[in-house]
Every structure is written in structure tokens, then in C-alpha cells.
Amino acid sequence: MNPRVPPRYGIGFASLLDEAYKAPLSMTGVLPPGLAGTMYRIGPGRFQIGVHSVGHWLDGFALLSSVSFGRHGVTCSNRFLASSWYRRALIEDAIPAGAFDSQSIHRGRHLSNDNANMNITIWKDELEALGDTPQSILIDRATLATIRTKRWAHLRRCCASSPHPVVDRMTGERFDLLLSNGEPAGYVIAVTSPEGATRRLCTIPSARLGYMHSFSVTPRWIVLVEGPFTAHPRSLSSSRRPYLRNYVWDAGRGTRILVIDRNTGTLNTALFTRPLFALHQINAWDDGDRIVVDLAAYADPSILDSLTFDHGDVPAGDFPAPLATRLAIDVEHKRVLCSPLRCPPGEFCTIDSRFSMHSHTTMFAAGPTRTGQLIDRLCRSDLTTGGFIEWSSDNCFPGAPVFVPEAVDSPEGQGWLLSVVLDVREQRSFVLILNAATMIEQARAWLPWTLPFGLHALFVPEETTP
């Protein structure tokens, strides 16, 4: 690609400075009458401060968005997360220290970065924005205003964390994974009870720490998949280089799988398989003496380099797509089988959440129609038959899919699939509503602007929406 010619999707990497509150949206198609609630979404939304630009997409300042569906139509709101990192950037008119992969004119520790732009979740009726540092930011669900930062002061010497906590729908417990560079350095598992009491379940010592974006929990086990993309523990809170540049890829190390007893916190076994890099684990469950873990596996971490801004230019390189991969872990015989699932490559894989920690057959994902291209289609895959149905539209680039079940007792995968889509021809974004069973388009709710590409989203039904 000619570096002087901006890619047609470039507007998806441009800043959106406008904020809005309950702006009414125009519709094409028919809004399903049973779809009532709010979709919340988060991602990088601003990439320049004064004359300074961030060096990586994941250093964009967090932008929160919401789209509400109800009897009175569809409305949207968006607001920047008022993190201390963002406020400091506005005051100093520069990119602060502690960035993911951007240089700063200042020196500081990585912990200073609370730019929680990676994930959004709801826990105990509280909306939280999360990044890769051991803190989260509470959000007002109605106005998207920043309420306060939650820090786990009692989990000392934790320098990083996974932005994807796991909640057990049966017990109500929440599990968080943190990286500690203390003595000993290693992986910290924290468990929060349904009443809100947090305790350190265990620390698994490790001489090097892997890039841990997500992890898995089953009714019996906690599974950490440590790819050979690792860093020296003490370097992770250093200001000498951006956070990402502390990690080194060494395929010869292979991938280490740590199996931890969920009740006692003891390490049961450490197994090895082929080198892989995974951002997102999809689901995990117990199958007799086996553990099954599904994840989206890349050959290496080059996806992170593909999202850099080269001297202010938007990412224009190859975008690798992961393959949904299954790890069948035999705990008794201490072996693991690693094999691809029967589905097209894609990211942001999601399942019907009612099947979390249980065997599932249906999976949704966003992926490219051609290798190396940006995401331009949504797929529903049957993991048993290998069959899939897709949605795509000319000049359109969808984001992470969000599945909404039609009813609490409806069959797996029956409901609606939502995604924020950039239409480069119209120079606007819209919320796509698909029949999740057929992947047939039902409606589009048009936003009044181009919403920058985002990361994760969730849907909160009307009965729990303020």
C-alpha cells in the first residue's frame, strides 16, 4: 500500500471530540420489539493532544458510548472517560508517561496510566471501564460520567492486570488476574465474593511474566495460557520504554499452560504446547478429567505492531486474524492437545453467555474476508458441523459483535446480534441489528457521526437499565 494514500477505513482511526447525551437516532429497517435495553461500548476515541499524537491505537484516550433501545425509539450518548491520565494530558498538553506504546516527554511509572479503554463490564450493577493496569473506573450508567477509580491497594506490587475478569454466573464470584513484580514475582489471582469482599487466592511464581490479556475459569480450575511473549517482572513498571516494548517474543519457549485448583489456589500442573499468542479466551469448561479451553490464537504478537501509528499516520499494514483454537487439557495424564476449530478466522469471538463454563456449539466473530485485511464481516459458526453464515456489506467495517438472547429460555444462539459498523461511503457509523439465528439484517440505527473503531461492548436488558 502506498503510504501516502490513506486507507479508506482511515476515518475509523480519527478522533471524535464531540460528546452527546441521548441524541435520537434515525432508523432504517424495523427495530425488533423484543430488543429493549442499552448497549455500552468502549475504545480509543482521541489520538491527538495539542501538537502531539499517540504512537499506538491502544494509547487513544478512552471514549464511552451507549445506544439505548426502547418504546420511544433509539438514542445514543458518548463521553470521554475522565481518567487521571486523560486529565493530565489536557493540563500538560502532551502525552503523559506510562503509555502502552507511545513515547512521552515526561518520565513516570506505568501505574500512572489509568486510561481504561480496553473493556467494559458490569459487576454488582456497577458499570466498569478496564485497562491493563490493576484498577478500574466506575461509570454512571445513565450519563456515562466518570464516578471514581477503584484500586486494590491491598494487592501490593501488582503492576498490570487482565482487562477481562471472569464472573461465575452460578456462584456470583468474580476472578481477576494480576501481574506482580514483587517478591515473589508472578501471577496473582484475586477472588471477589458476591458480597464484594476481595481476597488474594494465590500467587503463582514466575521468573518471566507473559502478556496476559485474558484467562479462563471453570467450575474446578483456573487456566492461564502463557504464550512466549514475556517480560522481566521489574521492567513492567519502568519508565525507560513504553509498556509493550518490555515484552519479547521467543517462540522457542513454547506456550506454557498453568492449571490452578480453583478452591485451594495451588498449581496442579504446568504443560507446554506450540507457540501461540492469544488476546482473548472464548470459553472454558470441565469435561470429566479434561479441561477444554477455546481461545483466539495468533501465530505471533504482530497484531499489536500492526496497530501502531507511524508518524501520525493511521495503521495501514497487514492485520493478522486469529484462528479459534481448542486446548484439550488432560489433567490426569498431564498432556494437552491443541487444534483449530472449524470456523473462519476472526477476533472478538463471543458465545451465548448462558453457556459460559459449559460446552457450546455456536460462536460469533468479526473477521476479514481476505487475509491481512481489516475486519469487514460478521460470522456465526456451528462448531460441530463447521458451517457458518456471514453478514457483510460494501464499504462497511463492523466491530465486536454482541449477542442478545431472545428470551431466558430460548435455544442457544437465538436472538439478536449487535455491532457498531463504520460505513466509509456514508462517512457515518450505525448500529447493526441482525437476526442472530439467520444473520439476516433487521435494522440500522444511524449515528450522527463517525464513531472511531472500538474494542468491547455489552448489552444490559431494560429491566436492569437505569
C-alpha positions in Angstrom: 0.0 0.0 0.0 1.3 3.5 -0.9 2.0 5.1 2.5 1.0 8.5 1.1 -2.5 7.3 0.3 -4.6 7.0 3.4 -6.7 3.8 3.6 -10.4 4.1 3.0 -11.1 3.0 6.6 -8.8 5.7 7.9 -11.7 7.7 9.4 -12.2 4.9 11.8 -8.9 5.8 13.4 -9.7 9.6 13.6 -10.5 11.4 16.8 -14.1 12.2 17.7 -14.2 15.2 20.0 -18.0 15.7 20.2 -19.8 14.4 23.2 -23.6 13.8 23.2 -26.4 12.8 25.6 -29.4 10.8 24.5 -29.3 12.0 20.9 -32.2 10.5 18.9 -31.1 8.2 16.0 -32.8 7.6 12.7 -33.6 4.1 11.7 -33.7 2.0 8.5 -35.5 -1.3 8.7 -37.6 -2.5 11.6 -36.5 -2.5 15.2 -37.3 -5.8 16.9 -40.0 -5.2 19.5 -38.3 -7.5 22.0 -35.0 -5.7 21.9 -35.1 -3.4 24.9 -32.1 -2.2 26.8 -28.7 -0.5 26.4 -25.6 -1.5 24.6 -22.4 0.0 26.1 -19.2 0.2 24.1 -15.6 1.4 24.8 -12.5 2.0 22.8 -9.8 4.6 21.9 -11.5 7.8 20.8 -8.9 10.6 20.8 -5.5 10.4 19.3 -4.0 13.9 19.5 -3.4 16.3 22.3 -2.2 19.7 21.0 0.5 19.0 18.5 1.3 15.6 20.0 -0.1 12.3 18.6 -0.2 8.9 20.3 2.1 6.3 18.8 -0.3 3.3 19.1 -4.1 2.8 18.7 -4.3 1.4 22.2 -3.0 4.7 23.6 -6.0 6.6 22.3 -8.0 8.1 25.1 -11.0 6.1 26.3 -14.3 7.0 24.7 -17.5 5.6 26.2 -20.7 5.1 24.1 -24.2 3.9 24.7 -27.1 3.1 22.5 -30.5 2.6 24.2 -33.4 0.7 22.5 -36.9 1.2 23.9 -40.5 2.1 23.3 -39.6 5.7 22.5 -37.0 4.8 19.8 -33.3 4.7 19.8 -30.9 7.2 21.4 -27.1 7.4 21.8 -24.7 9.1 24.1 -20.9 9.3 24.1 -18.4 10.7 26.7 -14.7 10.6 27.3 -13.5 8.8 30.4 -12.2 11.3 32.8 -9.2 9.3 33.9 -6.3 11.0 35.7 -4.2 10.1 32.6 -6.5 12.0 30.3 -6.9 15.0 32.7 -3.1 15.2 33.0 -2.8 15.1 29.2 -5.1 18.1 28.8 -3.3 20.0 31.5 0.2 19.3 30.2 -0.9 19.5 26.5 1.2 16.4 25.9 1.1 12.6 26.1 1.8 11.6 29.7 4.3 9.0 30.7 3.2 5.4 31.2 1.7 4.8 27.8 1.1 1.4 26.2 3.4 2.1 23.2 3.8 5.9 22.9 6.9 7.9 23.9 6.4 10.8 26.4 8.4 13.9 27.1 8.0 13.0 30.8 9.2 10.2 32.9 6.8 8.2 35.1 5.7 4.8 36.1 3.4 2.6 34.1 0.9 2.5 37.0 0.1 6.2 36.3 -1.8 5.1 33.2 -5.5 4.6 34.1 -6.6 5.1 30.5 -9.1 2.2 30.8 -10.0 1.9 27.1 -9.9 -1.9 26.7 -13.0 -3.4 28.2 -16.3 -2.5 29.8 -18.2 -4.8 32.1 -21.0 -4.8 34.7 -20.4 -6.1 38.1 -22.9 -5.9 41.0 -24.9 -3.4 38.9 -21.9 -1.2 38.6 -20.5 -0.3 35.1 -16.7 -0.5 35.0 -14.1 0.5 32.4 -10.9 -1.5 32.5 -7.4 -1.4 31.0 -4.3 -3.3 31.6 -3.4 -1.7 35.0 -4.7 -3.0 38.3 -7.6 -0.6 38.7 -11.0 0.0 37.1 -13.1 3.1 36.8 -16.8 3.2 37.7 -19.2 4.8 35.2 -22.6 6.3 35.7 -24.8 4.0 33.6 -27.3 6.8 32.7 -24.9 9.7 31.9 -21.6 7.9 31.2 -20.0 10.3 33.7 -16.8 9.1 35.4 -17.6 8.4 39.1 -14.3 7.2 40.7 -11.3 4.9 40.3 -11.3 1.6 42.1 -7.8 0.5 43.2 -6.9 -2.7 45.0 -4.5 -1.2 47.5 -4.1 -4.5 49.4 -2.8 -6.3 46.3 0.6 -4.7 46.6 3.3 -4.8 43.9 0.8 -5.6 41.2 2.0 -3.8 38.1 -0.5 -5.0 35.4 -3.8 -6.8 35.1 -6.1 -8.5 32.6 -8.9 -6.3 31.5 -11.2 -9.4 31.2 -12.3 -10.5 34.7 -14.3 -13.7 34.8 -17.6 -14.0 36.6 -19.1 -17.3 37.5 -22.8 -17.0 36.8 -23.7 -19.8 39.2 -21.7 -18.7 42.3 -21.6 -15.0 41.7 -17.9 -14.9 42.2 -15.6 -12.6 40.2 -12.0 -13.7 39.3 -9.3 -11.2 38.4 -5.7 -11.9 37.1 -2.9 -9.5 38.0 0.8 -9.5 37.4 3.1 -8.9 40.3 6.7 -7.7 40.1 7.2 -8.1 43.9 8.8 -10.8 45.9 7.9 -13.3 44.5 7.1 -12.1 41.1 4.3 -14.0 39.4 0.6 -14.3 38.6 -1.9 -13.2 41.3 -5.4 -14.5 41.3 -7.9 -12.4 43.2 -11.4 -13.6 44.0 -14.3 -11.3 44.9 -17.4 -12.8 46.7 -20.9 -11.8 45.7 -21.0 -9.6 48.7 -18.0 -7.6 47.4 -15.1 -9.0 49.6 -11.9 -9.4 47.7 -9.1 -11.8 48.7 -5.9 -13.0 47.1 -6.4 -16.6 46.2 -2.8 -17.3 45.2 0.4 -16.1 43.7 2.0 -18.4 41.1 5.7 -17.5 41.0 7.2 -16.9 37.5 10.7 -15.7 36.5 9.2 -14.0 33.5 5.7 -12.7 33.0 3.6 -13.3 29.9 1.4 -10.8 28.2 -1.9 -11.9 29.8 -4.9 -10.1 28.2 -7.4 -12.8 29.4 -7.7 -16.1 31.2 -10.2 -18.9 31.8 -12.1 -20.2 34.8 -14.2 -23.5 35.0 -16.1 -24.8 38.0 -12.9 -26.7 39.1 -9.9 -24.9 37.6 -8.3 -21.6 36.6 -6.3 -21.8 33.4 -3.5 -19.3 32.4 -2.2 -19.6 28.9 1.3 -18.0 28.9 2.5 -17.6 25.3 6.2 -17.0 24.7 5.7 -13.2 24.7 7.2 -12.4 28.1 8.9 -9.6 30.1 11.2 -9.4 33.1 8.9 -8.5 36.0 10.7 -5.4 37.2 10.7 -3.9 33.8 6.9 -3.6 33.7 6.8 -0.6 36.0 9.8 1.2 34.5 9.6 4.5 32.6 12.5 3.7 30.3 10.3 2.4 27.5 6.6 2.1 26.7 4.9 -0.8 28.4 4.6 -3.0 25.3 8.3 -2.8 24.4 9.2 -4.6 27.6 7.9 -7.9 26.1 10.0 -10.1 23.9 8.8 -12.9 21.6 10.7 -16.1 21.9 8.9 -18.9 20.0 11.4 -21.5 21.3 9.9 -21.2 24.8 6.6 -22.6 23.5 3.3 -21.9 25.3 3.0 -22.8 29.0 -0.4 -23.7 30.4 -0.8 -23.3 34.1 -3.7 -25.2 35.7 -4.6 -23.9 39.1 -7.1 -25.5 41.6 -9.9 -23.0 41.9 -10.7 -23.9 45.5 -7.2 -24.1 47.0 -5.2 -21.8 44.7 -2.5 -24.5 44.3 -0.7 -25.1 40.9 -1.8 -28.5 39.8 0.3 -28.8 36.7 2.2 -26.8 34.0 2.0 -28.1 30.5 3.5 -27.0 27.2 2.2 -26.7 23.7 3.2 -25.0 20.4 4.0 -21.2 20.5 0.9 -19.0 20.1 -0.2 -15.6 21.0 -3.8 -15.0 22.3 -5.6 -11.9 23.3 -9.0 -13.4 24.0 -10.0 -16.6 25.6 -13.6 -17.5 24.4 -14.9 -20.1 26.9 -13.7 -23.0 29.1 -15.4 -25.9 30.8 -14.8 -29.2 32.6 -15.2 -32.4 30.6 -14.7 -35.2 33.1 -10.9 -35.2 33.9 -10.3 -32.9 30.9 -10.4 -29.1 30.7 -11.5 -27.6 27.4 -10.3 -24.1 26.6 -11.3 -22.2 23.4 -9.3 -19.2 22.5 -8.4 -17.0 19.5 -4.8 -17.8 18.6 -2.4 -15.8 16.6 0.9 -17.2 15.3 2.8 -14.4 17.0 2.1 -10.9 18.5 2.4 -9.0 15.2 -1.2 -7.8 15.6 0.0 -5.3 18.2 2.6 -3.9 15.9 0.0 -3.6 13.1 -1.9 -1.1 15.2 0.9 1.5 15.6 0.6 5.0 14.2 3.6 5.7 12.0 4.5 9.4 12.4 0.8 10.2 12.9 -0.4 8.1 10.0 -3.2 5.6 10.7 -2.4 1.9 10.8 -2.1 0.6 7.2 -0.2 -2.6 7.4 -1.3 -6.2 7.4 -3.8 -7.1 10.1 -3.4 -10.8 11.0 -6.5 -12.6 12.1 -6.5 -15.3 14.8 -7.9 -18.8 14.4 -10.3 -20.1 17.0 -8.3 -22.9 18.7 -9.2 -25.5 21.2 -6.9 -26.7 24.0 -8.0 -30.1 25.4 -6.1 -30.4 28.7 -5.9 -33.9 30.2 -5.1 -33.1 33.9 -4.7 -36.8 34.9 -2.2 -37.7 32.2 -0.5 -34.3 32.0 -0.9 -33.7 28.3 -2.6 -31.1 26.1 -4.0 -31.3 22.5 -4.0 -28.0 20.6 -6.2 -27.9 17.4 -8.0 -25.3 15.4 -11.8 -25.2 15.5 -13.9 -25.5 12.3 -14.7 -21.8 11.7 -13.4 -18.9 9.7 -10.6 -16.7 11.3 -11.8 -13.8 13.3 -11.5 -11.7 16.5 -13.8 -10.7 19.3 -15.3 -14.2 19.4 -18.3 -14.4 21.6 -20.8 -17.1 22.6 -24.2 -17.1 24.1 -23.2 -16.2 27.7 -25.8 -18.6 29.1 -23.4 -21.3 28.1 -20.4 -19.8 29.8 -18.3 -22.5 31.6 -20.4 -25.1 29.6 -19.9 -26.8 26.2 -21.2 -24.6 23.4 -21.8 -25.2 19.7 -22.4 -21.6 18.4 -19.9 -18.9 18.1 -20.0 -15.4 16.7 -16.9 -13.4 15.5 -15.8 -10.4 13.4 -13.2 -11.2 10.8 -11.7 -10.3 7.4 -12.9 -11.8 4.1 -9.3 -11.7 2.9 -6.1 -12.4 4.8 -4.4 -9.3 6.1 -7.3 -7.0 5.6 -9.3 -5.1 8.3 -12.4 -6.8 9.8 -15.2 -6.5 7.2 -17.7 -9.2 8.1 -19.5 -10.9 11.0 -19.9 -14.7 11.1 -22.0 -17.2 13.0 -20.3 -20.6 13.2 -21.5 -24.0 14.0 -18.5 -25.6 15.7 -20.0 -29.1 15.3 -20.5 -29.1 11.5 -18.0 -26.4 10.5 -20.8 -24.5 8.7 -21.1 -20.7 9.0 -23.3 -17.8 8.0 -21.9 -14.4 7.4 -23.1 -10.8 7.1 -21.2 -8.2 5.1 -22.0 -5.0 3.2 -19.9 -2.9 0.7 -17.7 -0.3 2.3 -18.7 -1.4 5.8 -16.4 -2.4 8.7 -18.1 -3.9 11.8 -16.8 -4.0 15.3 -17.1 -6.6 18.1 -20.4 -8.5 17.9 -22.7 -8.5 21.0 -25.2 -11.4 21.3 -28.6 -10.7 23.0 -30.8 -13.8 23.7 -34.4 -13.5 22.7 -35.6 -14.9 26.0 -34.0 -16.5 29.1 -35.1 -20.0 27.9 -34.6 -19.6 24.1 -32.3 -22.1 22.3 -28.6 -21.4 22.1 -27.8 -18.6 19.6 -31.4 -17.5 19.1 -31.8 -13.7 19.5 -30.1 -10.7 18.0 -26.6 -9.8 17.1 -25.5 -6.1 17.6 -22.4 -4.4 16.2 -21.2 -0.8 15.6 -20.4 -0.6 11.9 -18.4 2.1 10.0 -19.8 2.9 6.6 -17.0 4.7 4.8 -19.1 5.7 1.8 -21.7 7.5 4.1 -18.9 8.7 6.4 -21.0 7.7 9.3 -21.4 4.8 11.8 -24.5 2.8 12.5 -25.6 0.1 15.0 -26.4 -3.0 13.1 -29.2 -5.3 14.3 -29.1 -8.9 12.9 -31.3 -11.9 13.5 -28.6 -14.0 15.2 -30.0 -17.3 14.0 -30.0 -16.4 10.3 -27.6 -13.4 10.2 -30.2 -11.5 8.2 -30.2 -7.7 8.7 -33.2 -6.3 10.5 -32.3 -2.7 11.1 -29.7 0.0 11.2 -29.7 2.8 13.8 -27.6 5.7 12.3 -25.3 7.6 14.5 -24.8 11.4 13.7 -21.1 11.0 13.3 -18.2 8.5 12.6 -17.5 6.7 15.8 -13.9 5.6 16.0 -13.2 1.8 15.9 -13.8 0.4 19.3 -13.0 -2.6 21.4 -15.5 -4.4 23.6 -19.2 -3.9 24.2 -22.0 -5.4 26.3 -25.8 -5.3 26.4 -27.8 -4.6 29.6 -31.5 -5.5 29.3 -34.2 -2.9 30.0 -35.2 -4.3 33.4 -31.7 -3.5 34.8 -31.1 -0.3 32.8 -31.5 2.9 34.8 
